[in-house]
Amino acid sequence: MFELAHPWALALLALPLLMRLLPAYKESRDSVRVPFFDKLVALSERRPETGAMVLQRDRAQQFLVNFMWLCLVLAAAKPEWIGPPVEQQKSGRDLMIAVDLSGSMETLDFTLPNGSSVNRLDAVKYVLAELTDQHASDRLGLIVFGNAPYLQSPFTDDHTVWAQLLADTRIGMAGQSTAFGDAIGLAIKLFRESDSDNRVLIMLTDGNDTGSMVPPVDAAKVAASDAIRIYTIAIGDPASVGEEALDIDTLQRVSELTGGRYFQALDQQQLLQAYQTVGELEPELYETISFRPRQSLHWVPVSVALSLYLLYHALGAWRSWRREVAANAS
């Protein structure tokens, strides 16, 4: 349907009527004084008087001026074509995934469905690539951490770009340590910059915290106060020792404090099951956005007015040329 964005502009249609109430323009002209003026008056038998002559426009000019004014006023009112309502559903959930890139992620203890053995990071990439389709409506973010946490991808609806950034990660690119607590801190900062009320953080690591400035439990308490749920997934060997040993107690504590859940993934199937369980525990929230597309049509009356103006003057020039040709021929 049509609608005027500025209907008040139609009040300008009355402006020409107000202009007609004003006195006509007068222009004084010089005259020649002649000594026999009285004789001319006597012979013409007319009494001299002051007067004024108002130039009259022909009907074509009057129509053109009035119609062009109508077009310009209509353009000022900004006519618009409003289309039917369009509804879009947008996810209300922000899902941040933090991946450990320490050296221990290079361990070849995962097997893909095709039977090939891969390291832990490649197994994570394989599973996350499948899960992007299951979370098509979510805004995904990606943090990688080693000696320190780094933002690999901010929250985005473009899952293709997100998957490519995940594929570009390499073991050791963030260092050999495991800054687990600092990764939670970076996620908290990013969630605070988001306007979503449904905040989920999935932490994936195969070791314990070895280099954070903020202990993981303290960071988890801050996350809990910001309504951020943390799901921790341990993919290391529970029997490992030293710096590569899993701190299962800390991982469980972090999840409990934030209302999340702890998972143990010893192989690719368990890792996939862990991510699927997270998807089942976290309901998908949608925000419905409705709008009606608008297309401005103000250029139509402007084009009509300009076309008529050019046509009128083109006809006038053509007539003058014809008269000049006829005069020269005679």
GUFI-316101 format. One line per field, with one value per atom (N, C-alpha, C): residue number from 1; residue in three letters; z, x, y. Coordinates in steps of 0.1 Angstrom, whole numbers. Each point is the difference from the previous one (the first is absolute). Layout:
N
num [NUM/...]
residu [ALA/...]
up [Z/...]
east [X/...]
north [Y/...]
***
This chain:
330
num [1/1/1/2/2/2/3/3/3/4/4/4/5/5/5/6/6/6/7/7/7/8/8/8/9/9/9/10/10/10/11/11/11/12/12/12/13/13/13/14/14/14/15/15/15/16/16/16/17/17/17/18/18/18/19/19/19/20/20/20/21/21/21/22/22/22/23/23/23/24/24/24/25/25/25/26/26/26/27/27/27/28/28/28/29/29/29/30/30/30/31/31/31/32/32/32/33/33/33/34/34/34/35/35/35/36/36/36/37/37/37/38/38/38/39/39/39/40/40/40/41/41/41/42/42/42/43/43/43/44/44/44/45/45/45/46/46/46/47/47/47/48/48/48/49/49/49/50/50/50/51/51/51/52/52/52/53/53/53/54/54/54/55/55/55/56/56/56/57/57/57/58/58/58/59/59/59/60/60/60/61/61/61/62/62/62/63/63/63/64/64/64/65/65/65/66/66/66/67/67/67/68/68/68/69/69/69/70/70/70/71/71/71/72/72/72/73/73/73/74/74/74/75/75/75/76/76/76/77/77/77/78/78/78/79/79/79/80/80/80/81/81/81/82/82/82/83/83/83/84/84/84/85/85/85/86/86/86/87/87/87/88/88/88/89/89/89/90/90/90/91/91/91/92/92/92/93/93/93/94/94/94/95/95/95/96/96/96/97/97/97/98/98/98/99/99/99/100/100/100/101/101/101/102/102/102/103/103/103/104/104/104/105/105/105/106/106/106/107/107/107/108/108/108/109/109/109/110/110/110/111/111/111/112/112/112/113/113/113/114/114/114/115/115/115/116/116/116/117/117/117/118/118/118/119/119/119/120/120/120/121/121/121/122/122/122/123/123/123/124/124/124/125/125/125/126/126/126/127/127/127/128/128/128/129/129/129/130/130/130/131/131/131/132/132/132/133/133/133/134/134/134/135/135/135/136/136/136/137/137/137/138/138/138/139/139/139/140/140/140/141/141/141/142/142/142/143/143/143/144/144/144/145/145/145/146/146/146/147/147/147/148/148/148/149/149/149/150/150/150/151/151/151/152/152/152/153/153/153/154/154/154/155/155/155/156/156/156/157/157/157/158/158/158/159/159/159/160/160/160/161/161/161/162/162/162/163/163/163/164/164/164/165/165/165/166/166/166/167/167/167/168/168/168/169/169/169/170/170/170/171/171/171/172/172/172/173/173/173/174/174/174/175/175/175/176/176/176/177/177/177/178/178/178/179/179/179/180/180/180/181/181/181/182/182/182/183/183/183/184/184/184/185/185/185/186/186/186/187/187/187/188/188/188/189/189/189/190/190/190/191/191/191/192/192/192/193/193/193/194/194/194/195/195/195/196/196/196/197/197/197/198/198/198/199/199/199/200/200/200/201/201/201/202/202/202/203/203/203/204/204/204/205/205/205/206/206/206/207/207/207/208/208/208/209/209/209/210/210/210/211/211/211/212/212/212/213/213/213/214/214/214/215/215/215/216/216/216/217/217/217/218/218/218/219/219/219/220/220/220/221/221/221/222/222/222/223/223/223/224/224/224/225/225/225/226/226/226/227/227/227/228/228/228/229/229/229/230/230/230/231/231/231/232/232/232/233/233/233/234/234/234/235/235/235/236/236/236/237/237/237/238/238/238/239/239/239/240/240/240/241/241/241/242/242/242/243/243/243/244/244/244/245/245/245/246/246/246/247/247/247/248/248/248/249/249/249/250/250/250/251/251/251/252/252/252/253/253/253/254/254/254/255/255/255/256/256/256/257/257/257/258/258/258/259/259/259/260/260/260/261/261/261/262/262/262/263/263/263/264/264/264/265/265/265/266/266/266/267/267/267/268/268/268/269/269/269/270/270/270/271/271/271/272/272/272/273/273/273/274/274/274/275/275/275/276/276/276/277/277/277/278/278/278/279/279/279/280/280/280/281/281/281/282/282/282/283/283/283/284/284/284/285/285/285/286/286/286/287/287/287/288/288/288/289/289/289/290/290/290/291/291/291/292/292/292/293/293/293/294/294/294/295/295/295/296/296/296/297/297/297/298/298/298/299/299/299/300/300/300/301/301/301/302/302/302/303/303/303/304/304/304/305/305/305/306/306/306/307/307/307/308/308/308/309/309/309/310/310/310/311/311/311/312/312/312/313/313/313/314/314/314/315/315/315/316/316/316/317/317/317/318/318/318/319/319/319/320/320/320/321/321/321/322/322/322/323/323/323/324/324/324/325/325/325/326/326/326/327/327/327/328/328/328/329/329/329/330/330/330]
residu [MET/MET/MET/PHE/PHE/PHE/GLU/GLU/GLU/LEU/LEU/LEU/ALA/ALA/ALA/HIS/HIS/HIS/PRO/PRO/PRO/TRP/TRP/TRP/ALA/ALA/ALA/LEU/LEU/LEU/ALA/ALA/ALA/LEU/LEU/LEU/LEU/LEU/LEU/ALA/ALA/ALA/LEU/LEU/LEU/PRO/PRO/PRO/LEU/LEU/LEU/LEU/LEU/LEU/MET/MET/MET/ARG/ARG/ARG/LEU/LEU/LEU/LEU/LEU/LEU/PRO/PRO/PRO/ALA/ALA/ALA/TYR/TYR/TYR/LYS/LYS/LYS/GLU/GLU/GLU/SER/SER/SER/ARG/ARG/ARG/ASP/ASP/ASP/SER/SER/SER/VAL/VAL/VAL/ARG/ARG/ARG/VAL/VAL/VAL/PRO/PRO/PRO/PHE/PHE/PHE/PHE/PHE/PHE/ASP/ASP/ASP/LYS/LYS/LYS/LEU/LEU/LEU/VAL/VAL/VAL/ALA/ALA/ALA/LEU/LEU/LEU/SER/SER/SER/GLU/GLU/GLU/ARG/ARG/ARG/ARG/ARG/ARG/PRO/PRO/PRO/GLU/GLU/GLU/THR/THR/THR/GLY/GLY/GLY/ALA/ALA/ALA/MET/MET/MET/VAL/VAL/VAL/LEU/LEU/LEU/GLN/GLN/GLN/ARG/ARG/ARG/ASP/ASP/ASP/ARG/ARG/ARG/ALA/ALA/ALA/GLN/GLN/GLN/GLN/GLN/GLN/PHE/PHE/PHE/LEU/LEU/LEU/VAL/VAL/VAL/ASN/ASN/ASN/PHE/PHE/PHE/MET/MET/MET/TRP/TRP/TRP/LEU/LEU/LEU/CYS/CYS/CYS/LEU/LEU/LEU/VAL/VAL/VAL/LEU/LEU/LEU/ALA/ALA/ALA/ALA/ALA/ALA/ALA/ALA/ALA/LYS/LYS/LYS/PRO/PRO/PRO/GLU/GLU/GLU/TRP/TRP/TRP/ILE/ILE/ILE/GLY/GLY/GLY/PRO/PRO/PRO/PRO/PRO/PRO/VAL/VAL/VAL/GLU/GLU/GLU/GLN/GLN/GLN/GLN/GLN/GLN/LYS/LYS/LYS/SER/SER/SER/GLY/GLY/GLY/ARG/ARG/ARG/ASP/ASP/ASP/LEU/LEU/LEU/MET/MET/MET/ILE/ILE/ILE/ALA/ALA/ALA/VAL/VAL/VAL/ASP/ASP/ASP/LEU/LEU/LEU/SER/SER/SER/GLY/GLY/GLY/SER/SER/SER/MET/MET/MET/GLU/GLU/GLU/THR/THR/THR/LEU/LEU/LEU/ASP/ASP/ASP/PHE/PHE/PHE/THR/THR/THR/LEU/LEU/LEU/PRO/PRO/PRO/ASN/ASN/ASN/GLY/GLY/GLY/SER/SER/SER/SER/SER/SER/VAL/VAL/VAL/ASN/ASN/ASN/ARG/ARG/ARG/LEU/LEU/LEU/ASP/ASP/ASP/ALA/ALA/ALA/VAL/VAL/VAL/LYS/LYS/LYS/TYR/TYR/TYR/VAL/VAL/VAL/LEU/LEU/LEU/ALA/ALA/ALA/GLU/GLU/GLU/LEU/LEU/LEU/THR/THR/THR/ASP/ASP/ASP/GLN/GLN/GLN/HIS/HIS/HIS/ALA/ALA/ALA/SER/SER/SER/ASP/ASP/ASP/ARG/ARG/ARG/LEU/LEU/LEU/GLY/GLY/GLY/LEU/LEU/LEU/ILE/ILE/ILE/VAL/VAL/VAL/PHE/PHE/PHE/GLY/GLY/GLY/ASN/ASN/ASN/ALA/ALA/ALA/PRO/PRO/PRO/TYR/TYR/TYR/LEU/LEU/LEU/GLN/GLN/GLN/SER/SER/SER/PRO/PRO/PRO/PHE/PHE/PHE/THR/THR/THR/ASP/ASP/ASP/ASP/ASP/ASP/HIS/HIS/HIS/THR/THR/THR/VAL/VAL/VAL/TRP/TRP/TRP/ALA/ALA/ALA/GLN/GLN/GLN/LEU/LEU/LEU/LEU/LEU/LEU/ALA/ALA/ALA/ASP/ASP/ASP/THR/THR/THR/ARG/ARG/ARG/ILE/ILE/ILE/GLY/GLY/GLY/MET/MET/MET/ALA/ALA/ALA/GLY/GLY/GLY/GLN/GLN/GLN/SER/SER/SER/THR/THR/THR/ALA/ALA/ALA/PHE/PHE/PHE/GLY/GLY/GLY/ASP/ASP/ASP/ALA/ALA/ALA/ILE/ILE/ILE/GLY/GLY/GLY/LEU/LEU/LEU/ALA/ALA/ALA/ILE/ILE/ILE/LYS/LYS/LYS/LEU/LEU/LEU/PHE/PHE/PHE/ARG/ARG/ARG/GLU/GLU/GLU/SER/SER/SER/ASP/ASP/ASP/SER/SER/SER/ASP/ASP/ASP/ASN/ASN/ASN/ARG/ARG/ARG/VAL/VAL/VAL/LEU/LEU/LEU/ILE/ILE/ILE/MET/MET/MET/LEU/LEU/LEU/THR/THR/THR/ASP/ASP/ASP/GLY/GLY/GLY/ASN/ASN/ASN/ASP/ASP/ASP/THR/THR/THR/GLY/GLY/GLY/SER/SER/SER/MET/MET/MET/VAL/VAL/VAL/PRO/PRO/PRO/PRO/PRO/PRO/VAL/VAL/VAL/ASP/ASP/ASP/ALA/ALA/ALA/ALA/ALA/ALA/LYS/LYS/LYS/VAL/VAL/VAL/ALA/ALA/ALA/ALA/ALA/ALA/SER/SER/SER/ASP/ASP/ASP/ALA/ALA/ALA/ILE/ILE/ILE/ARG/ARG/ARG/ILE/ILE/ILE/TYR/TYR/TYR/THR/THR/THR/ILE/ILE/ILE/ALA/ALA/ALA/ILE/ILE/ILE/GLY/GLY/GLY/ASP/ASP/ASP/PRO/PRO/PRO/ALA/ALA/ALA/SER/SER/SER/VAL/VAL/VAL/GLY/GLY/GLY/GLU/GLU/GLU/GLU/GLU/GLU/ALA/ALA/ALA/LEU/LEU/LEU/ASP/ASP/ASP/ILE/ILE/ILE/ASP/ASP/ASP/THR/THR/THR/LEU/LEU/LEU/GLN/GLN/GLN/ARG/ARG/ARG/VAL/VAL/VAL/SER/SER/SER/GLU/GLU/GLU/LEU/LEU/LEU/THR/THR/THR/GLY/GLY/GLY/GLY/GLY/GLY/ARG/ARG/ARG/TYR/TYR/TYR/PHE/PHE/PHE/GLN/GLN/GLN/ALA/ALA/ALA/LEU/LEU/LEU/ASP/ASP/ASP/GLN/GLN/GLN/GLN/GLN/GLN/GLN/GLN/GLN/LEU/LEU/LEU/LEU/LEU/LEU/GLN/GLN/GLN/ALA/ALA/ALA/TYR/TYR/TYR/GLN/GLN/GLN/THR/THR/THR/VAL/VAL/VAL/GLY/GLY/GLY/GLU/GLU/GLU/LEU/LEU/LEU/GLU/GLU/GLU/PRO/PRO/PRO/GLU/GLU/GLU/LEU/LEU/LEU/TYR/TYR/TYR/GLU/GLU/GLU/THR/THR/THR/ILE/ILE/ILE/SER/SER/SER/PHE/PHE/PHE/ARG/ARG/ARG/PRO/PRO/PRO/ARG/ARG/ARG/GLN/GLN/GLN/SER/SER/SER/LEU/LEU/LEU/HIS/HIS/HIS/TRP/TRP/TRP/VAL/VAL/VAL/PRO/PRO/PRO/VAL/VAL/VAL/SER/SER/SER/VAL/VAL/VAL/ALA/ALA/ALA/LEU/LEU/LEU/SER/SER/SER/LEU/LEU/LEU/TYR/TYR/TYR/LEU/LEU/LEU/LEU/LEU/LEU/TYR/TYR/TYR/HIS/HIS/HIS/ALA/ALA/ALA/LEU/LEU/LEU/GLY/GLY/GLY/ALA/ALA/ALA/TRP/TRP/TRP/ARG/ARG/ARG/SER/SER/SER/TRP/TRP/TRP/ARG/ARG/ARG/ARG/ARG/ARG/GLU/GLU/GLU/VAL/VAL/VAL/ALA/ALA/ALA/ALA/ALA/ALA/ASN/ASN/ASN/ALA/ALA/ALA/SER/SER/SER]
up [0/0/0/-4/0/13/3/12/-1/6/-1/13/-1/12/6/-8/6/-5/4/-5/3/10/3/-12/-8/-12/-10/1/-9/2/12/3/-9/-6/-10/-12/-3/-12/0/12/1/-2/-1/-2/-12/-12/-12/2/7/3/8/10/8/-8/-10/-8/-9/-4/-9/8/13/8/1/-3/0/-12/2/-11/-12/-12/-11/-1/-6/-1/-9/4/-8/-4/-12/-4/-7/5/-6/-12/-10/-13/-2/-7/-4/-12/0/-11/-7/-12/-8/1/3/1/-13/-5/-13/1/-7/1/-5/-9/-6/6/13/7/1/3/2/-13/-11/-13/-3/4/-2/9/12/9/-6/-6/-5/-12/-9/-12/4/10/3/9/5/8/12/5/12/11/12/12/5/0/5/15/4/14/2/13/4/-1/-3/0/0/0/0/-9/-5/-9/6/2/6/-11/-2/-10/3/-9/2/-6/8/-6/-8/-10/-7/8/-4/8/1/-10/1/11/1/11/13/2/13/4/-10/3/4/-7/3/13/4/13/11/-1/10/2/-11/0/6/-4/5/15/4/15/7/-6/6/1/-10/0/10/1/10/14/3/13/4/-10/2/3/-7/2/14/5/13/11/-3/9/1/-9/-1/0/-12/-1/1/6/2/-3/-6/-2/12/8/11/-3/1/-4/12/-3/11/11/12/12/-3/5/-1/14/3/13/-1/9/1/14/2/13/2/11/4/13/1/13/11/12/11/8/-5/8/-6/8/-3/5/-9/4/-3/11/-2/3/-9/1/2/11/3/-2/-8/-4/5/7/5/-12/-2/-11/6/12/6/-8/3/-7/1/12/2/-9/-6/-10/-12/-1/-12/2/11/3/-9/-6/-10/8/6/7/-3/-12/-4/-14/-3/-12/-7/-12/-7/-5/-5/-5/-11/-8/-11/4/13/6/1/-5/1/14/4/13/-2/9/-1/14/1/13/6/12/7/-6/-5/-6/-13/-8/-12/3/11/4/4/7/4/-12/-10/-12/-8/0/-7/6/13/8/-1/1/0/-14/-10/-14/-2/6/-1/8/12/9/-5/-9/-4/-8/-6/-6/10/11/11/7/0/7/-11/-10/-12/5/10/4/11/5/11/-6/8/-3/7/-8/5/1/10/2/3/-2/2/7/11/7/0/-2/1/11/7/11/2/4/3/12/-3/10/4/-9/2/-9/3/-8/-12/-11/-12/-6/-5/-7/-14/-4/-14/-9/6/-7/10/-2/9/-4/8/-3/-14/-7/-14/-4/-9/-6/-12/-5/-12/4/0/5/-10/-12/-10/4/2/4/14/9/13/-2/-8/-2/-7/-9/-6/10/9/10/10/3/8/-7/-13/-8/-1/1/-1/13/11/12/-1/7/0/15/2/14/3/11/5/-5/-8/-5/11/11/12/11/-2/10/5/9/5/13/7/13/-1/11/0/9/-6/8/0/8/0/7/11/7/-8/-6/-8/-12/-6/-11/5/12/5/2/4/2/-13/-11/-13/-5/3/-4/7/13/8/-6/-4/-6/-13/-8/-13/2/10/3/5/8/5/-12/-11/-11/-9/3/-7/6/-7/5/2/-1/2/15/3/14/2/-11/1/-4/10/-2/4/-10/2/-4/9/-3/1/-11/0/0/11/2/-3/-9/-4/3/9/3/3/-1/3/11/7/11/12/8/11/-2/8/-1/5/-9/3/-2/-4/-2/1/6/1/11/-3/11/9/-5/8/2/12/2/-7/-6/-7/9/13/9/2/2/2/-12/-12/-12/-2/4/-1/9/12/9/-7/-7/-7/-11/-7/-11/5/11/6/3/5/3/-12/-12/-12/-8/7/-6/-12/1/-11/4/-7/3/-7/7/-5/0/-12/-2/-3/9/-2/-6/-9/-7/1/8/1/-10/-8/-11/2/12/2/7/2/7/15/7/15/7/-6/7/-3/-8/-2/12/1/11/-4/10/-4/-4/-9/-5/-9/-6/-9/8/13/8/0/-1/0/14/2/13/0/1/-1/11/12/11/-4/-6/-4/-11/-10/-11/5/9/6/8/8/8/-8/-11/-9/-6/-4/-6/11/12/10/5/1/4/-10/-12/-11/-5/6/-4/-13/-3/-12/3/-7/2/-5/6/-3/-9/-10/-8/-2/-1/-2/-14/-9/-14/-2/0/-3/-14/-8/-14/-8/-13/-9/3/2/3/12/11/12/-1/-8/-2/-8/-10/-7/9/8/10/10/4/9/-6/-12/-7/-3/-3/-2/12/11/13/4/-3/3/-8/-13/-8/5/6/6/13/8/13/-2/-11/-2/-10/4/-10/-9/-13/-10/2/2/1/-13/-3/-13/3/-7/0/-14/0/-13/-4/-11/-4/-12/1/-11/-5/-13/-7/-13/-5/-13/-9/-11/-9/-6/-1/-5/-13/-10/-12/-3/0/-2/-15/-3/-13/-3/8/-2/-14/-5/-13/-12/2/-11/-3/10/-3/-4/5/-4/-15/-4/-14/-9/4/-8/-2/11/-1/-9/2/-9/-14/-3/-14/-6/7/-6/-2/9/-2/-12/-2/-12/-13/1/-12/-4/10/-3/-7/6/-6/-13/-2/-13/-11/4/-10/-3/10/-2/-9/2/-9/-14/-1/-14/-7/7/-6/-4/8/-3/-13/0/-12/-13/1/-11/-5/9/-3/-7/6/-6/-15/-2/-13/-10/5/-8/-4/10/-3/-10/1/-9/-14/-1/-13/-7/8/-7/-3]
east [8/-8/9/-6/7/-2/10/0/9/-4/8/8/13/8/-1/-2/-2/-13/-11/-13/-2/7/-2/5/8/5/-11/-11/-11/-6/3/-5/6/11/6/-8/-10/-8/-8/-3/-7/8/13/9/-3/-2/-3/-13/-10/-12/3/9/4/8/7/8/-9/-12/-9/-6/0/-6/10/12/10/-2/3/-1/10/-5/9/12/10/13/-1/5/0/14/1/13/-1/7/-1/9/-5/7/2/11/3/-9/-4/-8/7/-4/5/-9/5/-8/0/-12/-2/-8/3/-7/-14/-3/-14/-9/3/-8/-14/-3/-14/-8/7/-7/-4/9/-3/-11/-1/-11/-13/0/-12/-5/10/-4/-5/5/-4/-13/-3/-12/0/12/1/7/-4/6/12/11/12/-1/4/0/11/3/11/-6/8/-5/11/-3/10/-5/10/-3/5/-8/4/1/12/2/-8/-7/-8/7/0/5/-11/5/-10/-4/-10/-5/10/8/10/10/4/9/-6/-12/-7/-1/-4/-1/13/11/13/5/-2/5/-8/-13/-8/3/2/2/14/10/13/1/-7/-1/-6/-11/-6/10/8/9/11/5/11/-5/-12/-6/-2/-4/-2/13/11/13/5/-3/4/-8/-12/-7/6/9/7/-10/-6/-8/8/-5/7/-9/6/-7/4/-10/3/-4/9/-2/-7/-3/-7/10/-5/9/10/12/10/5/0/4/13/9/13/2/5/3/15/3/14/2/11/3/3/-4/3/11/8/10/14/9/14/8/7/7/15/8/15/6/10/7/15/6/14/7/11/7/15/4/14/9/11/9/14/1/13/6/13/7/-6/-7/-5/-12/-6/-11/5/13/5/0/-4/-1/-9/4/-8/-8/-11/-8/-15/-3/-14/-1/-11/-3/-13/1/-11/-9/-12/-9/6/9/6/12/3/10/14/2/13/2/13/3/5/-5/3/3/6/3/-12/1/-12/-5/8/-5/-8/5/-7/-13/-1/-13/-9/5/-9/-5/8/-4/-10/1/-9/-14/0/-13/-7/8/-6/-5/7/-5/-14/-2/-14/-10/4/-9/-4/7/-4/-13/-3/-13/-11/3/-10/-3/9/-1/-1/-7/-1/-6/-8/-6/7/11/8/11/3/12/12/10/11/12/8/13/11/12/11/12/4/12/10/12/11/9/6/8/12/11/12/7/11/6/-9/-9/-10/-12/-11/-12/0/-5/-1/-14/-5/-13/2/-4/1/-12/-12/-12/-9/-5/-10/-14/-10/-13/-5/-4/-4/-11/-8/-10/5/12/6/8/-6/6/11/-1/10/14/-1/13/5/-10/4/7/-5/6/14/1/13/11/-4/9/4/-10/4/9/-2/9/14/2/13/8/-6/8/10/11/11/5/4/5/12/1/11/0/-10/0/-3/-5/-3/10/9/10/-2/9/-1/-7/-3/-6/-15/-7/-15/-6/-3/-6/-15/-4/-14/-9/5/-7/-1/11/0/-9/-2/-9/-14/-4/-13/-2/11/-1/-2/7/-2/-15/-5/-14/-10/3/-9/0/12/1/-9/1/-7/-15/-4/-14/-6/8/-5/-2/7/-2/-12/-5/-12/-13/-11/-13/-8/5/-7/-2/-11/-3/3/2/3/14/9/14/6/6/6/14/9/14/4/6/4/16/5/15/5/9/6/15/5/14/4/13/5/11/0/10/-6/10/-5/6/-5/4/14/9/14/5/-8/6/-10/-11/-10/3/-3/1/-12/-11/-13/-3/0/-4/-13/-1/-13/-12/1/-12/-4/9/-3/-7/6/-6/-14/-2/-14/-10/4/-9/-4/9/-4/-9/2/-8/-14/-1/-13/-8/7/-7/-5/6/-5/-9/-5/-9/5/13/7/1/-5/1/12/8/12/-1/2/1/15/5/14/1/9/2/15/3/13/3/10/3/13/6/13/-2/12/0/-1/-10/0/12/7/11/13/0/12/5/13/6/8/5/8/-8/6/-7/-12/0/-11/-11/1/-10/-13/-11/-13/-4/-4/-5/-15/-4/-15/-8/6/-8/-2/10/-2/-10/0/-9/-15/-1/-14/-4/9/-4/-4/7/-3/-14/-4/-13/-11/3/-11/-2/10/-2/-9/1/-7/-13/-4/-12/2/13/2/2/9/1/14/6/13/-1/8/0/14/1/13/-1/9/0/14/-1/13/1/-10/1/-10/0/-7/-15/-5/-14/-5/8/-3/0/9/1/-12/-4/-12/-13/0/-12/0/12/0/-6/4/-5/-15/-5/-14/-8/6/-7/-1/10/0/-12/-1/-11/-13/-2/-13/-3/11/-2/-3/5/-2/-11/-12/-11/4/-5/2/-10/4/-9/0/-11/-1/-7/5/-6/-6/-13/-7/1/5/1/-9/-9/-10/2/0/2/-7/-3/-7/10/4/10/-6/7/-4/8/-7/7/-4/9/-3/-4/-10/-5/1/7/0/6/8/6/-10/-11/-10/-6/-6/-6/11/12/11/3/1/3/-11/-13/-11/1/2/1/12/11/11/-2/-7/-3/-9/-11/-9/7/8/8/8/8/8/-8/-11/-9/-6/-4/-6/10/12/10/5/0/4/-10/-13/-10/1/2/2/11/11/12/-3/-7/-3/-10/-9/-9/7/9/8/8/6/8/-8/-13/-9/-3/-3/-4/12/12/12/2/-2/2/-10/-13/-10/2/5/3/12/10/11/-5/-9/-5/-8/-7/-8/8]
north [-12/12/12/12/12/8/7/8/12/12/12/1/1/0/14/11/13/6/-4/5/15/5/14/9/-5/8/3/-7/3/14/5/14/10/-3/9/2/-9/2/13/5/13/12/-2/12/8/-6/8/9/-6/8/12/-1/11/10/-5/9/9/-5/7/12/-1/11/12/-2/11/9/13/9/-3/3/-3/8/-6/7/12/11/13/4/5/5/13/10/14/0/8/2/15/3/14/3/13/5/12/3/11/12/11/12/7/2/7/12/11/13/-1/-9/-1/-11/-3/-10/4/13/4/-1/2/-1/-15/-9/-14/-4/5/-3/5/12/6/-8/-4/-7/-14/-7/-13/0/12/1/-10/-3/-9/8/-3/7/-8/6/-8/-3/-12/-5/-9/-2/-10/-14/-9/-14/-10/-12/-11/-11/-7/-12/-12/-10/-13/-10/-6/-10/-12/-6/-11/-13/-11/-12/-7/-8/-8/-12/-7/-12/-11/-2/-10/3/13/4/-2/4/-1/-15/-9/-14/-6/4/-5/4/13/4/-6/-1/-6/-15/-7/-15/-2/8/-2/2/10/3/-12/-6/-11/-12/-2/-11/2/13/2/-1/4/-1/-15/-8/-14/-7/5/-6/4/12/4/-8/-5/-8/-14/-4/-12/-12/-3/-12/-12/-11/-12/-12/-10/-13/-9/-4/-9/-14/-9/-14/-7/-13/-8/-3/-2/-3/-12/2/-10/-3/-13/-4/-8/2/-7/-5/-12/-5/0/6/1/-6/-8/-7/10/-3/8/-6/-10/-6/3/3/2/-12/-7/-12/2/1/1/-13/-4/-12/3/-5/3/-14/1/-12/1/-11/0/-4/8/-2/-3/-5/-4/-12/-3/-10/-14/-2/-14/-3/10/-3/-7/-2/-7/-15/-5/-14/-7/-11/-8/-11/4/-10/1/5/1/-7/-6/-7/5/4/5/-11/3/-11/-8/6/-7/-9/0/-9/6/13/6/6/-1/6/14/9/14/5/12/6/6/4/5/13/9/12/-3/-9/-4/-6/-8/-6/11/10/11/7/3/7/-8/-13/-9/1/-1/0/14/10/14/3/-5/3/-6/-12/-6/7/6/6/14/6/13/0/-12/-1/-2/-6/-2/13/10/13/11/-3/10/13/0/13/7/-6/7/9/10/8/-7/-3/-8/9/-3/7/-10/3/-9/6/-6/4/-12/3/-10/5/-10/4/-10/6/-8/8/7/8/12/4/10/-2/5/-2/11/-4/9/-2/11/-1/-3/-12/-4/5/0/5/6/12/6/-7/3/-5/3/-10/2/-10/5/-9/-8/4/-6/-12/-12/-12/-5/4/-4/7/12/7/-5/-3/-5/-13/-9/-13/1/10/2/4/9/5/-11/-9/-12/-9/-2/-8/5/14/6/-1/-5/-1/-11/2/-10/-2/-12/-3/8/6/8/14/5/13/10/-4/8/-2/-9/-3/-15/-4/-14/-1/10/0/-1/0/-1/11/11/12/-2/-10/-3/11/5/10/13/4/12/-1/-12/-2/3/-4/3/15/7/14/7/-4/6/-2/-12/-3/9/2/9/14/5/13/1/-10/-1/-1/-7/-2/14/7/13/10/-2/9/-5/-11/-5/3/1/3/-12/-12/-12/-3/-6/-4/-15/-7/-14/-3/-1/-1/-13/-7/-13/0/-6/-1/-15/-5/-14/0/-5/0/-15/-1/-13/0/-9/0/-14/-3/-13/0/11/1/8/6/8/14/9/14/2/5/1/14/10/13/12/-2/11/9/13/10/-1/-4/-2/-15/-5/-14/-4/-11/-4/1/-4/0/15/9/14/6/-4/5/-6/-12/-6/7/5/7/13/6/13/-4/-10/-5/-3/-6/-4/13/10/13/7/-3/5/-9/-10/-10/-7/-4/-7/-15/-9/-14/-6/-7/-6/-15/-6/-14/-4/-8/-4/-14/-2/-13/-3/-11/-5/-11/2/-10/-7/3/-6/-14/-7/-12/2/-5/2/-5/-10/-6/8/11/7/7/3/6/13/7/12/12/8/12/-4/-12/-4/-7/-1/-7/8/-7/7/4/13/4/-1/-12/-3/7/1/7/15/7/14/1/-9/0/-2/-9/-3/12/6/12/11/3/11/-2/-12/-2/1/-5/0/15/8/14/8/-4/8/-6/-12/-7/-8/-3/-8/-14/-7/-14/-5/-10/-5/-13/-1/-12/-5/-13/-7/-6/3/-5/-7/-13/-8/-4/1/-3/10/-2/9/-1/-12/-3/7/-1/7/15/5/14/5/-7/4/-1/-10/-1/11/5/11/13/3/11/-1/-12/-2/2/-4/1/15/7/15/6/-4/5/-3/-12/-4/7/3/7/15/6/14/2/5/2/12/-2/11/11/12/11/8/5/8/13/10/13/3/3/2/15/3/14/1/10/2/15/1/13/0/12/1/8/-6/7/12/11/13/3/5/4/14/9/14/3/7/3/15/8/14/4/-8/3/0/-7/0/13/8/13/10/-1/9/-3/-12/-4/5/-1/5/15/7/15/4/-6/3/-3/-11/-4/10/4/10/13/4/13/0/-11/-1/-1/-7/-1/13/8/13/9/1/9/-6/-13/-5/3/0/4/14/8/15/3/-7/3/-5/-11/-5/10/5/10/13/4/12/-2/-12/-4/0/-6/0/14/9/13/8/-3/6/-5/-13/-6/6/1/6/14/8/14/1/-8/1/-4/-10/-5/11/8/11/12]
***
